[in-house]
């Protein structure tokens, strides 16, 4: 003889109590996430992104430029790139950005020397480094200027 038992189930989760709730998002967390996604850095015209770039991925190269062949224009482009890099560094709160760019500039120079068999000066690089040097000198002067 089979006995039929009727089971009574409570609503799923009715006995659970919420033991923890996440804190509401604040500006600090949003700023940290934004810092890791580097939106201003990735928007720079000389930064080469990886194929199918994702928000948390680092760029493939921080220095991907081709000179126009007109020295004066290339120097101006390099100076503009430096100003844009400084602005992106501030916007993304990425103090390493200039170092990463210079590292890729050196890597590119070594690659170009290997391909051509001789060293070639890139006027865009010269303009970039001149503008960065000027910005550093101005910042240094503001720090050490005597108070009157």
C-alpha angles and dihedrals in degrees: 000000000000121000117210114215121195112216120207115207124191120227110284111267094010092125095047120101124201106249098177136025124190117246115256113266113264134193093262093062092045090050091050092051090047090051091057094048092053098206096172093046093050090050093059111116093230097049115099114212125209120256110277091009117210126205096252097042121106118235119267090235134004091204118046110149138141119203118238091221092244105108099201093048092046092052089051090049090051091051091049090049089053092052090048091048092052091050091048091048090056095042094050094036087232109150091178096060098096091047091051091050093049090048090055091044089058092045090051091049091052091048092049092048090051092050097045098033092230139065116267123191114228110212091205088060091047091053092045094051093044091054093046090049090050092050091050092048091050092049090048092049091051091052098047099035109124116246114242 
